[in-house]
């Protein structure tokens, strides 16, 4: 608060806080009773942000008494709340906007999202206009065709309510008729997103600060098959072209864009450099996380229970951070390779090496580290630092969980774990398409485990479930798209989520995999819009079946014989018409 020390320097300040090594956020609070705070108001607070190398940053300052924090369109804002606390944000939507998209991504904990556009109203769990209170990430897309939309432009008030102590990122993006919204990505922080129509797109942008470092973009599918496009010239890349980078593999997609590529940051060092990204829902609706980094040395923040895919060359490292809240819980960190051999090393005070670590697992194939509350290094409200080293070149998926919410299963990626006798492990699967068959397979490697499945109970068990399998070695549960439970789930107003639990009948090691099969015939309708999508071939139902012992009726031949126009013919009343179909 002393103007004499402005501009600030590293050795002339009243307060300082250093960013956690390689992480994305620095924050501190100056309490009202702090003796170094200015006694007379108004006064001026001077701040300086120091970075190591080029950086794009967002700086937010507010008093705790301030009710509304402004969200910058398309720019994520990180924050933290204790259990039961609420933070309110304001989003100004211009008159010509056609949509508002809100995405709340928890880094830890479980925050919920409530929204109102009623003037002067602060939304709550009981009083709001829109809400998303799913376990894990929450998203809302409000279109101008919504009857509750405010024409002529207005301010939306957004509330984030922490059902448990939470660290999170929130972003608001307005869309326009000719320009869909593009969300800014923070380096090293996965952003969750979904595309709600088959063939649709979601758009992102990433600021490239280091012109001498390559860019890596990773899409990890949670359901569906998203494809990846990127360009430095096209703001909404959607197809292969001379200016476009693309990855169109089945499942996860990774783009590595070398800074030696002639298309890399074409404007030169003096011009701002933005990489524009398009994600296309190739088959069915898609849920996914998207991550952008500029070097493997960047530590990636792991979201509780949300898998993240990566690949490494032999002996290379990838680093991660995983923040835990103040709730006591077991911490489990697992890597599942699709090929190769990744190993896990974990530290608390610093990032691990091969020789300096607190926990590790270096088995052949997949690895899991569990940190229990009675472990000497276990902690709360802290950050675990994780290194994955490629013993052999590898493609893998990593997930960190605390048990605060069920872990997300990726479509087609087995999840290896172990469970104690009498204990449940919990998982969830997102189903985005109406015509989707769900297959869950539990393979017990050692011991005996059972599986229980439900879309009604977030933590199914032996007493509360809709499906179960209790075989000795291999358990399987299939829910076809036409089953009444699947129809109820996908046809509801909320996002369809299936929950699964694995019960250790005795101490068991197992793998659990989920497979989503879209039950289409290969025929797709593009127009009209209300019929757009894949066509499902199934048995037609024209009402109740004819009775076996019904009353007899005379049979009448009619015109036209195919029954595609009004039936004609004399004396049809009380007769059965024979139609040639």
Order of alpha helices (4+ residues) and beta strands (2+ residues): beta-beta-beta-beta-beta-beta-beta-beta-beta-beta-beta-beta-beta-beta-beta-beta-beta-beta-beta-beta-beta-beta-beta-beta-beta-beta-beta-beta-beta-beta-alpha-beta-beta-beta-beta-beta-beta
